[in-house]
Amino acid sequence: MGPGLSLAGPVGFDLDLTLIDSQAAILAAWAEVARETGTLIDLDSVTRRLGIKLEDEAAYWFPAGQREAAADIYRRHYLRTFRRRSERRRCASSGTLMR
């Protein structure tokens, strides 16, 4: 190891090699799906299953004929929520105030 370098601790990656904490965005998106569809979705149960396929999670809350529409609603809200959070982080790191 060269001068001034130190060993860092382990870094964890998801299986698709992403390094993000998406739990808040996932739960916010499911909360919006629940609000928009009127379906009771237990976010603690969603949290315990984090990492399964979207379609598999939707199967816990929606009958077969409604899963695709629920997944579309989820994707819309997830992308909106994740982009908003990413933009806030970007602005915070640059010192820019964003409302």
C-alpha positions in Angstrom: 0.0 0.0 0.0 1.3 3.4 -0.9 1.9 6.4 1.4 -1.2 8.2 2.6 -3.4 5.3 1.6 -5.4 3.2 4.1 -7.6 0.2 3.9 -11.3 1.0 3.8 -13.9 -1.3 5.3 -16.0 -3.5 3.1 -18.4 -2.0 0.6 -21.7 -3.8 -0.1 -23.4 -3.9 -3.5 -26.8 -5.2 -4.5 -26.6 -8.2 -6.9 -27.0 -5.8 -9.8 -23.9 -3.9 -8.5 -25.8 -0.8 -7.5 -24.8 1.1 -4.5 -27.9 3.0 -3.3 -30.2 3.0 -0.4 -33.6 2.8 -2.1 -35.7 1.7 0.9 -37.3 5.1 1.5 -38.2 5.5 -2.1 -39.6 2.0 -2.3 -41.8 2.5 0.7 -43.0 5.9 -0.4 -43.9 4.5 -3.8 -45.9 1.6 -2.2 -47.6 4.2 0.1 -48.7 6.1 -3.0 -49.9 2.9 -4.6 -52.0 2.2 -1.5 -53.4 5.8 -1.5 -54.2 5.8 -5.2 -55.8 2.4 -5.3 -57.5 2.4 -1.9 -55.7 -0.9 -1.1 -54.3 -1.5 2.4 -50.6 -2.2 2.0 -48.6 -3.1 5.1 -45.3 -1.3 4.6 -43.6 -3.3 7.4 -44.4 -6.5 5.4 -43.0 -4.8 2.2 -39.8 -3.9 4.2 -39.3 -7.5 5.3 -39.4 -8.6 1.7 -37.3 -5.9 0.2 -35.4 -7.3 -2.8 -38.1 -9.5 -4.4 -39.4 -8.7 -7.8 -42.0 -5.9 -8.1 -44.5 -8.3 -9.6 -44.1 -10.7 -6.7 -44.7 -7.9 -4.2 -47.7 -6.7 -6.1 -49.1 -10.3 -5.9 -49.3 -9.9 -2.1 -51.8 -7.0 -2.4 -53.6 -7.3 -5.7 -55.5 -9.9 -7.6 -54.0 -11.1 -10.9 -56.0 -8.8 -13.1 -54.8 -5.7 -11.2 -51.1 -6.4 -10.6 -49.8 -4.8 -13.8 -51.7 -1.6 -13.2 -50.5 -1.5 -9.6 -46.9 -2.1 -10.8 -47.2 0.8 -13.3 -48.5 3.1 -10.5 -45.5 2.0 -8.3 -43.0 2.7 -11.1 -44.4 6.2 -11.7 -44.2 7.1 -8.0 -40.9 5.3 -7.4 -39.2 7.2 -10.2 -40.7 10.5 -9.1 -39.7 9.9 -5.5 -36.2 8.7 -6.3 -35.5 11.6 -8.7 -36.7 14.1 -6.1 -34.5 12.6 -3.4 -31.5 12.4 -5.7 -32.0 16.1 -6.7 -32.1 17.1 -3.1 -28.9 15.3 -2.3 -27.2 16.8 -5.4 -28.3 20.3 -4.4 -27.3 19.7 -0.8 -23.8 18.6 -1.8 -23.4 21.6 -4.0 -24.7 24.1 -1.4 -27.7 25.0 -3.6 -31.1 25.3 -1.8 -33.9 23.5 -3.5 -37.5 23.6 -2.4 
